[in-house]
């Protein structure tokens, strides 16, 4: 059986992106690989077997066009209200808290944060199928 190990996004500024993912989600650099024309930075968190790979193409000055095919990353937290307040206090870009339902059945409580390159990250309250 296959095991998901990472998702990759292209970012413009390594320090800015690493700083965002450290501050927002407590991720740390697991490995950094430097090549002639690009750098790969693998970030992970405590008790997490999945990594976020940041790809930094050297010499790139224009922001990446995210296009209409990118969806979002998602993370689960113990207290989405507290995280929303923390993100706001840290000056991170956050959307409103949403109580998502299928009719009258609760599905999830979440908000979206936006990283420095415009990628959306869904921050979901732990519980139900997101437990």
C-alpha positions in Angstrom: 0.0 0.0 0.0 1.2 3.5 -0.8 1.9 6.0 2.0 1.7 9.8 1.4 5.0 11.4 2.5 5.0 15.0 1.3 3.4 17.7 -0.7 5.5 20.3 -2.6 4.8 23.9 -3.2 7.0 26.4 -5.0 7.9 29.5 -3.0 9.7 32.7 -3.8 11.5 33.6 -0.6 12.9 30.7 1.5 13.3 32.7 4.8 9.8 34.2 4.6 8.1 30.9 3.9 10.1 28.9 6.5 9.2 31.7 9.0 5.5 31.5 8.2 5.3 27.7 8.5 7.3 27.8 11.8 5.1 30.5 13.3 1.8 29.3 12.0 2.1 25.5 12.4 5.2 24.9 14.5 6.9 23.1 11.6 10.7 22.8 11.6 13.2 22.1 8.9 13.8 18.4 8.7 16.3 18.7 5.8 17.6 21.3 3.4 19.1 20.3 0.1 20.9 22.9 -1.9 21.4 22.4 -5.7 22.8 24.7 -8.4 19.4 26.1 -9.6 17.1 25.3 -6.7 16.8 24.5 -3.0 14.5 21.9 -1.4 13.4 22.5 2.2 11.5 19.7 3.9 9.4 20.8 6.9 7.8 18.6 9.5 6.1 18.8 12.9 6.0 16.8 16.1 4.4 13.4 15.7 3.9 13.9 12.0 5.0 11.5 9.3 3.9 13.9 6.4 6.2 16.7 5.3 5.8 19.9 3.4 8.4 20.4 0.7 9.3 24.0 -0.2 11.0 24.4 -3.6 12.9 27.6 -4.1 14.0 28.1 -7.7 17.1 30.3 -7.6 16.9 33.6 -9.6 13.1 33.5 -9.7 11.8 37.0 -9.0 8.2 36.8 -10.1 5.5 35.3 -7.9 4.1 31.9 -9.0 0.7 31.8 -10.7 -1.2 29.3 -8.5 -3.7 28.7 -11.4 -7.1 27.1 -11.0 -5.9 23.6 -10.2 -4.5 24.2 -6.7 -6.8 23.3 -3.9 -5.3 23.6 -0.4 -3.4 22.0 2.4 -5.2 21.1 5.6 -4.1 20.7 9.2 -6.1 19.6 12.3 -5.8 21.5 15.6 -7.1 20.8 19.1 -8.7 24.3 19.4 -9.6 26.1 16.2 -10.9 29.1 18.0 -7.7 29.6 19.9 -5.6 29.1 16.8 -7.7 31.6 14.9 -7.1 34.1 17.7 -3.4 33.3 17.8 -3.0 33.6 14.0 -4.8 37.0 14.1 -2.6 38.2 17.0 0.6 37.1 15.1 -0.6 39.2 12.1 -1.0 36.2 9.8 -3.6 36.4 7.0 -6.7 34.5 8.1 -10.3 34.2 7.0 -13.4 33.9 9.1 -14.3 30.9 11.2 -16.8 28.7 9.3 -19.2 26.1 10.7 -19.6 23.9 7.7 -22.7 21.7 7.6 -24.4 19.2 5.3 -27.9 20.2 5.9 -28.2 20.2 9.6 -25.3 17.8 10.1 -22.0 19.4 11.2 -19.1 18.5 9.0 -16.3 20.7 10.2 -15.3 24.0 11.9 -12.4 25.7 10.2 -10.7 28.8 8.8 -8.3 29.4 6.0 -4.9 31.0 6.5 -2.9 32.3 3.5 0.9 31.8 3.3 3.3 34.5 1.8 2.9 33.0 -1.7 -0.9 32.9 -1.6 -1.3 29.2 -0.8 -4.4 28.5 1.3 -4.1 26.3 4.4 -7.3 25.0 6.0 -7.1 24.9 9.8 -9.7 22.4 11.0 -11.1 21.6 14.5 -10.0 18.1 15.6 -13.0 15.7 15.8 -15.2 13.6 13.7 -13.5 12.4 10.5 -10.7 14.9 11.3 -9.8 13.2 14.6 
